Amino acid sequence: MNATMRRVVIGATAVSMALSIAACGKAGDDDSGSSSSDSKSIGLLLPDSVTARYEKFDKPLFEAKVKELCSDCDVQYANAAADPAKQAQQMSSMVTKGVKVIVVSAQDSAAIKSSIKSAVDKGVKVVAYDRLAQGPVSAYVSFDNVKVGELQGQALLAALGSKATPTANVVMINGDDADPNAGQFKEGAHKALDGKVKIAYEQSGLWKDTVAAQKMSAAITQLGAKKIAGVYAANDGMAGGIANTLKGAKISGIPLTGQDAELAGIQRIIAGTQSSTVYKAFKPEADAAAQLAVNLLEGKDIKSLATTELTSGSGDKVPSQLLTPVSVTKTNIKDTVIADKLYTVEEICTAEFAAACKAAGLQ
């Protein structure tokens, strides 16, 4: 074989090898794409780490239920740290990674709308968790939030007793307007309170104990310490800030509501510095969200789970599963959060609260 012919053969062989390598590379890319399309990853996006429930209960309970329902499913988790822009980035990142179903508790229900639409356009199913996000979500799971507000209002009236008159000044510190639940809690509370007491001061506490404390201080300045009959706080976190402000102003013995049955809230109820909270059992909610997510991932029907329909702020009709909340006062702590093993008596009745626990029959 002459030199010229040898070069032709070698060149042809090199091209053939290159094409084979390229073909293998392409096949690998296809396999990778196929793996992504067959992904059994479920995303969980929670709004903040300030509210104790999310990291302590919602996340581990959701992960455990997904594993029970789908042993080879993977849960990817991110927390927005109260930053809507960060949550949008987290959702985009999950979509890029090939996550097929994303469960999101929106930090800002309106701001997340475009991220949800973008995800859905790429074939991702989105489940709104605890807060009804705007956009084309496939399902929503939460509690009956108007009922939560009604329970709060009713508990406040019950604690006021004969002092619940149309001229009794009540301070209302609501949640963050960016959270659609806040509006529903507010609606339910007004439904219970309007006409029975006077809402003398009403502001948003943004779900922050510091902001709620500032608003309470402003209310005391405006109304006078001795002219406040009771306080509606939309959750336990804000109730904590309000309780500190009331203590600083030497105001005691007036009703103060809450929500979420946080440990600190339960302890304040035992101590008498908070009158009630609303217990929304975390496990049934997390379990329901996990079941919806796995069904959507596996292409199964969700009609038997999401038995009602709600309209979101964007006008989307959303199949929904609503659970029943429970009002908690000193009289039923044992039958609710302790019976459900949310907390043990030992966790509640630390040295600081030992005497109050004994008086309440918990020790």
Secondary structure, 3 states (H helix, E strand, C coil): CCHHHHHHHHHHHHHHHHHHHHHHHHHHHHHHHHHHHCCCEEEEEECCCCCHHHHHHHHHHHHHHHHHHCCCCEEEEEECCCCHHHHHHHHHHHHHCCCCEEEECCCCCCCCHHHHHHHHHCCCEEEEECCCCCCCCCEEEEECHHHHHHHHHHHHHHHHHHHCCCCCEEEEEECCCCCHHHHHHHHHHHHHHECCEEEEEEEECCCCHHHHHHHHHHHHHHHCHHHCCEEEECCHHHHHHHHHHHHHCCCCCCCECCCCCCHHHHHHHHHCCCCCEEECCHHHHHHHHHHHHHHHHCCCCCCCCCCEEEECCCCCEEEEEEECCEEECHHHCHHHHHCCCCCCHHHHCCHHHHHHHHHCCCC
